[in-house]
């Protein structure tokens, strides 16, 4: 059986980093972990080929070779996924589609006949049998949450690792919180399910054997969903790294209550975590209560962020504008908070009603849903009728994002972060590509583009006051170039 696994292309978004991939000699940020994990569970006598449209073209010959195309996509990749399906239909190659886009919105794709909805582990045995018998069903779905301790390591051999900036691994699925706007609990549930320490270490080992020694992104919905088990894993990971004399640097996502557990923060830093994405959403307490973001309420958010920075974790923040409780002062509130907290990577998006969420259900009952979501919360598009005047909301939002990423504002924010940042634990290796990235960034931001004076002022300040943090400063300067380009499209 010939199976072609296709990962849809990501448009130019906040997290695509398309404007700087050339500077770091990469084609994409990370590969499609879901497809590589599915591939690891398919029969070994099947022939597999993976095409990631973020790094390669899908050819007519690829489609003609395949008996079936396994298509995976997130909501933001809908346009690319539709194009793939149409091309496959034109060549009469059947498509079996899965991933977040189809799990919550398969009815939007009448051109696709077969779907795997939700997590695939418990569905693959039946799907494999049906493929071999030529009796593939229209839908495969289960109400049960699969046991992730039975999930094998991804098939790294299906990709070219050197094309990517980071490699993804997953420790757990699910999040114990119940934020109104979030679809994580729809897809993965509220009870976190974790892999074992030995299982995760095997996955790290598999990456090493594949030839990887760069950054790793632990892609969990909430890495600290079960603090007891994550601490046990971190202790085992630290001990393994010491035995192997390894120095991985890692990033993950976690809820802000991480700051309440200094022991956990210390273990993460000791294990090699350098960055953590946190959904802060808003400094407005009423809006936090409205969306049930209880883990962020009744605390000084600026102090919480500074505490993590002081501990050696850089906070990347997610922010939302457009809650019913928001007033016209929200734009200045957000700007003030982001500036004071020193969050350099601040993703500010408009509130989006994702299908299947409690927010979507509420707004639909109120007759306020306007359209499907694009999945890109930085495109300045509303899919519901807001309480705040729509013109005020959209104009204020666009103005805020553009202001946040002007060279002057952004570099000042990075310097605020560097004043608070106290790196600990193992440092990452500096490679020849890192040196090339520095030279390319000096040319691109110091000579070619607007904001040159602010860039050189920033580097001078770093060299005078934060010389030991030069690698972090250069990395953040490069990322800022991308963010400015994205903000300019609003």
N, C-alpha and C positions, 0 to 999 in steps of 0.2 A: 504494500500500500504506500503510495506517495502522498505525503501530507506537507502542504505549504503553509507555514505559520506566518501571518502578516500582522505587523504592528502599525497602526495608522499613524500618519504624520501629525506632528504638533504644530499649530500655527505660531506666529510670533506673539508670545505671552511673557508675563513677568518671569516665570520659571523656565522658559525655553532657553534663555541665555544665547540666543542665536547671534546677537550682535558682537559677542566676544569669543565664541567658540574658535574662530580663526586665530585669535590671539594666543590661545592655549593649545593650538594644534589638535583640536578634537572636532568631531562631527556632531556629537550629541552629549547631553549631560549624563544619562545613564540608559542602559538597555531595558527591554521589556521583560521584567522579572516574571510577570504572570505567565506569559507564553513559554518562557524557558522552564518554568516549573511544571506547566502542563506537559511540555515535551518530555520531561523526565519520567512521566508516568505513562507514556505511550509504549506499545510493544517494541522491543529492541529490533525486531526484524522489519519494522516499518522504516521507510526512507523519509528523512525529515530535512526540510530546508526552511530557514527563518529569514524573512526579509523585513528589516526595520526601515520604514520609509523615512525616518529621520537621518539615516546614513546611506541609504541605497535606493535605487530605482526598482520598481516592480515591472518586469518585462512580460511581454506576451508569452515568451517561451517558459517563464516561471509558471504562469497560469496553466498553460497547455500541459506541462509536466505533471501537475497535481491531480490526484483523484479527488481530493477535498482541500478547500482552503479554510484554515482556522483563522478567523479575523477577530482581533482584539482592539478595543478602543475605549478611551475615556470620553466624557461628554464633550470636552473641548475639541476632540478629534473627529466630530461627527461628519464634517464635510469630506474629509479624507476617506473615512470609512465608507461613505456612500459611493464615492468614486471607485473604490476598490470593488465593492459589491457589483456595481454596474459593469465594470470590466470583466469580472468573473462570469456574470450572467451572459455577456456577449459571447463568451467562449464556452458556454454551457458547463462551466466548472462549478459544482455546488459549494456554497459557503455555509460554514457553521460559525456563528458569531457569539462572542461572549465578552465579558468585561463590564465595567460600570455603566458605559453608555447604553448597552442593551439590557442590562439587568433592570434598570429603572425606566427604560424608554424604548423597548423593542417594537412597540406598536407604531413608532415613527418610521419603521423600515420595512414597508410591505414588499420591497424588492428582495428581501432576505427571507428564506423559508425556515432555516434551522437555527435554533438558539439554545445556548447553555446559559441559564440564568442563575446568578449567584456564584458561590464558591464551587469549584469544579471537582474536588477530590472524590466526593461520594457519587458523582455522576459519570465519571469517566469509564468505569467498568462496563456500564450498560451502553454508553456511546460507542465504545470500542467494539463491543459485540454487534451492535447494529450496523456499524460501518462495514464490518467484515461480512455481514449477511446481506448488505444492501438494503436495509430497512430503517434508515435513519429517520427518527421522529422529528416533528416540528419543534417540540420543546422538551428540554431536560431541566428539571428543577426539583429541589428538595427543601423541606422545611427544617431539616436538621443542620446543625453546624458541624462541619467535619473536624475530626481529630487531627490537629496540625502536627502532632508528634509522629504521624505516619507520612508526612510530606517529605519527599526526597530532595536532595540538593538540586539546584537548577542546572540545566544543560549549558554550561559555559562554552562548550565546543561549537555551539551553533552560531556564535558571534565572534567578531574580531575585537578583542578587549581594548586594543590600542585606540579604537575609534571613539572611546567614551571617556568622560572626565571622572566618573565615579562608578562604583559597582554597588548594586542594591542587594541587601539581604533583609529577611523578615524574621523577627523573633516572635511577634504576637499579632493577633487580629482582634478587633473589637475595642470598645471604649466604655468605661463605666458611667460616663456622664450622658446627659440627655438634652443637649443644646437644640433649641427648636429648629434652627436652620440647617443642621448637619445631617448628611445622608450616610455617614459611616455606620451608625447603628442599624440602618435599614439593610445595608449590605453585609455587615460583619457582626452585628449584635452588640449587646451591652455587657456581656460577660467575657472578659479577655481570655483568649485561649493561647497558651504559650508552648513553644517548642522546648525540648529539654536542653540542658547545657551541653551535653555530649553531642546532641544533634546539631546545635548551632556551631560548635567547634569543628564538626565535620564539614559544615558549609564553609567556614573560614579556611579550613585545610583544602577544600576543593578549589577555592579561589587561588590559593597559593600555588597549587599544582597546575592550575591553568596559566600561571605566569603573572598574576596580578599582585602588585605591592603598593597600589595607590589608595586614594580615599575610599571610604565605604559609607554608604547611606543606609541606615537601618530604617526601613520604610513603614514602620508600625503606625497604626492609627493614633495610638498613644502608648509610647514605649513604657511608661510607668503605670499602666492600668492596673497591674498587680505588683505592688511595691515589694512584697516579701519575695516573690519569685524572681523579679528582675534583679534584686540584690544578690540572690543566690547565683544567678547566671553571671552577673558582673564579677563576683569573686572568682568563679571558675574561669572566666575569660581572662582576668588579670593573671591568675596563676599560670594559665596556658601560655600567655604572651611572654611571661618571664622565662618559662622553660624553653620556649622557642626563640627567645631574644628578638621579638618582633616589635614593630613600632607603627601600628595602624593609626590613622586619624579618622574619626567618625563623626557623623551628623545624624540627628534623629528628630522626631517630633514628640512633644510631651505637653501635658497640661501644666498650668502655672503653679499648681500645688506642689510641684517638684521643689520649689524654694522652701517649702515647709519641712523638708527632710534633708538636713545637711549631710547625713551619712550617705544617702543615695547620691546626692550631688558629688560628693567626694569620690565615690566608687566610679561614677561615670567619667569623671575627669581622669582618674587613675587608669581607667580602661582605655583612654584615648579619645573620648568624645571632646570635640572642640566647639561645635555649634549645636543649637537646639532651636527648632521652630516651635513657637508658642502662639496659640490663638489668644491674643489679648483682646481683640475685637474693638473695645472702646473704653475710654476712661469715664464715660457717663454711667453712673451706677444704675439709674432707671432703665437704661437700655440693656445692661447686663441682666437685670432682674427680668425684664421683658422676655429675653430669649433663653432664660433659665441657665445662664452661664454662672452658676452659683460658685464654682471654684475660683472665680475672679473677684467676687464681691467681698465687701468688708475687709479690704486690705489696701495698703498704699502700693499702687502698681509700680510707680517709679522706683521705690525702695526695693521692691521684689526683683525688678529687672537688674538694678545695680548690684544686688546681692549675687545674682547668677554671674554677672560680669566679673565681680570681685573673686568669685570662686574659680574662674577660668573657663566659663562657658559663654560663648557669644550668643545672645538672643536674637533670632530672626523673628520678627513679629508679624502676625496677621491681624489686620484691622478691617472693620466693616462700618460703612456709613449707610443710613437709610432705614434704621429701626423706626418703628412708630413713635417711640419716645424721644427721638432726636429732635432738637430745636435748631434754629439757624446759627446757634453758637457752636455747633458740633465741629465745624471745620477748624476753627481756631483751637478748640479743646484738643482735637486730635493732633494738630500741628504742634501745639505746646508740649503735649505729652511725649510725642516721638522725639522732639528736639531735646527735652530735658533728660529722657531716659537713655539717649545715645544709641537707639536702635538704628543701625545703619541700613539694614535690609528690612524695610517696612513695606509690606504688601498691603496697600489700602484698596479695598474693593467695595463696590456697591453691593448691598444686600441682594442675594439671589434666592429665589424660591425654587429649590431643587425638587424634582419629582420624588414623591414618596415620603418627604419630610413632614413633620408636624406643621412647619411654617406653610408649606404648599397647601396642606389640607385646610388650615385656618383661612388663608387668603382666598382659596377657592370658594369656601363657604360664604365668605364676605363679598364674593363677586369681584375680586381685585386682581386676579391673574390675567395677564395680557398675552403672554406667549410662552413658548418653551425657552428654557435657559440656554445660553450659548456655552456655558461651562467655563467662560473666561470672565472672572469677576473684575478684571481690570480693563474691560473694553468700554466702560461707560454706558452700558445698556441695561435698562430696567425691564424686568419681565412681570412687574406687578404695579398697581397704582399705589404710590406712597402716601403717607399722611402729610409729610412735609411737602410744600409746594414743589412740583416736579422741576420747574425751571431753576428754582433756588438750589435744589438738591443736585441736579446735574452740573450746573455751572460751578457751584461751590466745590463739588467733588473734583472736577477736572482741574480747577485752579489749585486745589490742595495738592494733588499728585504732582503737578508740574512744579509747584514751589518746592516740594520735598526733595526733588531730584535736580534742582538747579545746582551747578557746581559749588557755589558758595554754601548753600544750605547743607548739601550732602557731605562735603568735606568737613564742615564744622561738626556735623553729627558724628562722623568717624573719629574725629579728634576727641570728642566727648567720650566715646566708647573706649578709646585707647587710654584715656586717663583713668578709667575705672577697671580696665581689663587686667587681670592677674593670671597669666597663663601658668598652668602646672602640668605635670605628667609628661608623657613622651611627646617629642616633637616629630613632625613629619619629615621625610627626606626631601632634600632639595635636588631636583633633577635638572638635566640639560634643558628639558622643555620648560621648566620654571624660569630658567635664565632667558630663554628665547621669549617667553611671555613678557618678562620684564622689559626687554628691549623693544618688543612690538608695542607694548603699552606706552612706553616713553615717547615713541614716534606718534602713535595714534592720538593720545590725550595731551601730549606736551607740544605737539607741532601741528597736526592735521586739523583738529577739531576746535570748536569754540570752547571756552572755558580754560584755555591754556594757562592763563595767569593764575587762576585759582588752583589749578593742578600743581604748578610749580611751587606756589605758596604752601600748599598742603604737604608736598614732599619735603620741603625745607623744614617745616614744623616737625614733621615726623623724624627727620634726621637729627634735629636738635634735641627734641624732648622724648622721643619714643623709638630710638634706634633699634632696640631689641625687638620691637614689634614691626619692623619693616616688612617682613613677608605678609603679615596680616593686613598691613596698610596698603600694600601694592595689590593684594587680592581684592580688597574692598574697593579700591579705586577702579580696578578693571570691571567689577560688577556694577559699579555706579554708572559706567559708560553705557552698559546695556539698559539699565533702568531708565536713564535719560532718554534713550532712543524710544523705548516703549511709551514713556510718559508723553513724548512729543506727538504720538499718534492719536491722543485723546481729543 
